[in-house]
Amino acid sequence: MAAGKKVGRTLYLHRDAIDALPNEALRSVATAMLSTPAFEWNVVKVEAGKVSLLQYEDFDAHAFPALLLAKTFRLPEFELTETDYSRRANPPILHRKELLLPEGDPRRPAFSSITAFSERHGLFADTKRIGTREVWAKLVSDAGLVIDGPRLRHASFASVERHKTAIRRYDLSAPVALMLKYGMLRRAFSLFDYGCGLGSDVTILKNSGYDAFGWDPAHNPDGLKREADVVNLGFVVNVIENPHERAETVRQAWSYSKRGLCVAAMLVNQADISGHTPHGDGYLTSRATFQKYYTQADLITWISEIVGEQAITLGNGAVAVFRDKDLEQEIRFARYSRISAPSMGSTRLARPLRAAKTTKDIPPAVTAALWELTLSLGRAP
């Protein structure tokens, strides 16, 4: 069976995976459901002569869900025994929750990483002692870890400091440069940089005559949030540690897009995880920032599923989805032909000069000459 957690002769399955049960067991589950008032059970427990409908805490919101309610039916009479754990201080808890889900469930990788992290810290060394909340909480604490909702992390990391991932650039970021190269971004188009960080892309584009604006929850919370022809979500999703918030961020960015959305993220082959600590479905860095690494194929599949449109590759770690299908066809043609789309190749961009490394005054004539050279080169010399 592709799904299911076995403990001795007992099988646990998430409600989403009950199709994997044999027909006889499925009939028993159906009869049990009809034999009691409806309630929000999410796990079925199948054992010899019994079937139980169990209500655990939300799998997505809790790293190790606690049992809230159990309704056990003794077969074949379906005699009911009900146990309420919701008011107990020390209820049973669930480990290795990914095993209960269907094989292809997108939550399995994130849940598996929690299990692997627990194993590396020896939390499952004595399986006879870990079944209830109080014992488990002490084991976690003694290992220098903390359960933070859906995450298991080192106690030394009070929180994930996303704002630290923003960097100041003196050239366009890779995704914006790719949009210009292939004609996804043009002078006639407006650009909304969703999660703009320190705003380098917006500054360069605005100084070069483009209609560009940005918003960032940490660095520019008062920035504009409105529709634009093109939306850039550049290296944002990979620093969000919560998978649900990550997906919602993509949906929000897509909602502002009139023509297309570009999403860029860090790839696995770009990752240096030395010194990183596994955290959820990614890693915590030594700076208490989070990084989630993708393969190109995973990024395409994930974005396509969220927005309901097939994503295409713009470049390594950058994908695009389109509402404007004519524009999409133009970009596809530009990507796979030698004919350049209206691109940055014919456009001089006014990039900001790097801050001087000396406190001495620079003569105005030198500054003017340096600026002219910058404009002629299309980059800082």
N, C-alpha and C positions, 0 to 999 in steps of 0.2 A: 504494500500500500504506500502511495507516494506521500500521504499526509497522515499525521497521527502520532501521538506520544504514548509509548507503551511503558507501563510500570507493572512488572510481573505479567499477569494475564488481563490487566485492565487497560483499556484504550481510551485516550482523551482526544477529542477532535473539536476544533472551532466550528461554530455554526456554519461558517462559509465553506467548510470542507466536508459536510456530512454526505455529500453525493458519493464520497469515496467508500461509504459503508456498504456492506453486503445488503441485499434486498431485505432479508429477514430483520436485520438490525434497523434498517430504515423504517420498516413497518412498525417496529417497536417504538421508535422515536416519534413517529406520526401519531400513534395511539396515545403515547404519553402526553403529547401536546394537546390532544383532544380531551384528555382526562383531567385537566387542571385549568383554571383561569389563566389567560395569557399573561406572561411576564417577560421581562427582557433578559432571557437566558442567552448566553453566548458560547457555552461549551457543553458538549454531550460526553458523558462518561458511560462506557459500555463494559460490563463485566458479566461473569457467569450468573444468569438468573436475575440480573438487575440492569436497569438503564436509568441514568440520572441526568436531569437538566440542571445545569449549574450557571449561576449568574456571578461572573467575576467582574472586577473593575475593568474599565475600558482598556483594552490592550494598547491602544495608541497613546493613552495618557499616563500609563503606569509601566515602569520597567518590569516590575514584578507584581502583577495584579493580585489583590486579595479576594478571597471568596466571600461573597455577600449572602447568597441564598442557594440552597441545594434542595431539589425535589427528586427523591429517589423512588422508583417504581419497581416493586418486586414482581417478577414475571412468574407465571403467565396471567395472574389475576390483576396486575397493575395496582396492587395495594400501595398507597402513597405514604411516604414518610417525608416530612418537611423540616428542614433545619435552617434557622435564621442566624447568620454569622455577622450581620451588619453592625450589631451593637457590641460585639465582642472586641476586647482590646488586643487579643492575640489570635486573629483568624488564620486559617491556612492561606498560603500564598503559592503562586505558580511560577515555576522556572522554565527556561527553554521554551518560551511561548511560541517561538517560530515553528516548532515541530507540529503544532496543532493546526497550522494554516495550510491551505492548498499549496502544492509545489510551486506554482507560478505566481503566487501572491507577491506583489511588489514590496510588501512590508517585511518579508523574510530576511533580506540582507541586513537591514537595520537591526532587527531583533537578534539575528545571529551574532552580530558584532557585540551586543551586550553580553550574550552567553560566552563568547570567546574571551571578552575582557574579564568576566567573572572567573573563568577557568584559569587565566594567566595569574590571577591573584589568589588561587587556591580556595575559592569560596565553595566549591563543590566537593572538597576533599572528603567530607563525612556526610554522605547523602541522607543518613538517618536523622540528622540534627537540623536540617535546613528547611523543614516544612512549614514553620509558622513564623509570623511576622517578627516577634521579639528576638528569637534566636538569630534569624536572618539579619535583622538590623544590627545586632551586636557584631556578627561576623563581618559585615560590610564596614562598620565603623573601625573595628580592630585592624582591618586591612588598609586603613587610611583613605577609604572611599566614602562617597555619599550618594544616596538615591535622590535624584533631582527630577521628580515627575517621570517623564519617559526616558530619562538618561541615567546612566551610572557613570560617575566621574570621580576624579581625585578630589579629595576634600580641600586641597591647597588651591584649587581653582574656584574662587568664590563665584565667578560668573564668566561667561564668554564675552570678551571685549572686542566686539565686531569693529568698532570705530578705528581700531589700530591697524586694520588692513588697508586703509586708504593711503595712497601714496601720491606725491606731487610729481606730475609728468611735465616734460618740456617738449614732448612730441605727442601725437595722437596715440591713443590706445589702439591695440591691434584690431578689436572689432569695429571701431569707427573708421579706421584706415581701410579695412576690408569693405565696409559699406560704401565708402567713397570710390574705392578701386573698381567695384563692380556696378556702380550706378544705383545702388539702393538708396543712397543719400545724395541729393542733388541740391543746387542752389534754390530751386523752386519748392523744395520740401522743407518742412519744419522738423526739428528733432527734439524729442524729450529724453533726457538722460536720467533714467529712473535709478536712483541710487548712485548719484554722480560723484560721491566722495568729495574730494577737494575741488572738483569742478574744472580740471585742466582741459578736458575735451570741449566743454561748453565755452570756456574762455578763448581757446584757439579758434573754434568755429565762428563765434560771434565776432571776433576781431578780423575774421576773413570774410565777413559779410553774410554768414549763414544765420538763419532763424533757429537759434538753439537755446534751450533753457534746461534747467535741471533741478532736481530735488534729492535730498539725502536725509534720512532720519536723524543722523548724528551731526553732520557737517553743514547741512543747509535745510533745516526743518521748515523754514519759511519760504522755500523755493516754490515755484509754480508747479502745480499738478493739474495738467489739462491735456486734452487730446493733441496729438501731433501726427504728421504723416508717418513718421518713423520713430520708434521707441528703441532706445538702447538699454539693455540690462546687462551691463558688462562687469563680469567678475563679482557678481552680487550673490547669486544662488550658492556658490561654493563656500561662502563664509557664514551661511545661516545654518545653525546646528539643529534646528527643529524641522523635520521633514515636511510637516503640514504647513508651517509658515513659509517654507521654501517654495512649495507648490503654489500657495496662495499669492506669494510675491510675483510669480510668473503670471498668474491669472490677472492680478491687478495691472501689471505692466502691459499685458495684452489688451486690457480694456481701454487703455489710452491710445491705442494704435489705430490709425485710420488706414494705413497701407501695409505696414509690416513691422515685425519685431525681431530684433537681433539679440540673442542670448549667448554670452561667452562664459566659460568656466574653465577651471584648471583640469588638465588631463592627467591620467595616471602616469603616463610616460614623462610628465613634467615634474613629478612629485619627488621630493627629497624628504622622506619621513623619518630620517635619523633625528632622534630627540623628540619626536612626536609621540603623543599618548593616544591610543584608540579611544574614541568618544562617539557614542551613537553609531552612525554609519560613516564616520569620518575620523578626524584626528584633532586633538588639541595641541597647539604649538607651545613652545617655551614662553611665548608672549601672551598666553591665555587667549589666543585667537583660534578659530575653528577653520578647518579646511576639509571640504568634501571633494574627492577626485573622481572624475568620470572617464570612461572611454568615449570616443567620438560616437560610437554606435549607441551607447547607453544614453548619451545626451540627446541625440536625435529622437530616440524612442520616447524618452521621458517628456520632452517638450511637446512632441506630437500628441501624446496621450492627454496632456493637460489642456492644450488649447483646441484640440479637435481638428487640427490641420497638419498635413505632413510637413515636417521640418526638412530643410535642405542644408547641406554644408556650405558655409562661406569660407572657412579655413580651419586650421587645427584649433579645436576648442571653441569654435564659433559656429552657430547655426542660426537660420532665419526661418520665420513663418510669415505667411502673407495673407492679408485680406484681399489685396489687389492682385488678381491672378495674372493680369497682363504684365504687371511689374515682376511678378515671380518668373514668368517665362523669359523676360528680358535678362533677369539675373542668371537663370539657368544657362541661357545662351552665352552670356558673358563669361560665366565660369568655365565653360567647356569649349570656348573658341579662342582664337588668338586676337580677335578684334576687341579692343578695349572699349568698355562702356564709358559714358561720361564720367571721368574719374579724377582723382587727385593728381594724376600725372600732368594735367594741363592747368592745375590750379595752384597758385602760390598761397600758402597758409601762413598767417601771421602768428607764429609761435612765440610764446613769452620767453624772454631772455632769462637765463639762469642767474640767480643772485650772485653778486660779486663775492669772491672769497677774501677780499681785502677791505679794510675800512678806509683806505685812501680814496680821495675824490678822483673821479675819472674826468678828464677834460671833456667838455661838450663836443668838441670836434671829433674826438676818438669815439665817443658814444654814437654820434651821428654816422660816422663811417662804419662802425660795427653794425648798426641797425641796417644800413644800406646793403652791407654784405650779407646779413641774415636774410633780407628780403630777396636778394638775387639768388641765393642758394636754396631758398625755401626751407631752411633749417638753421639752427644755431651752429655757427662755425666751431 
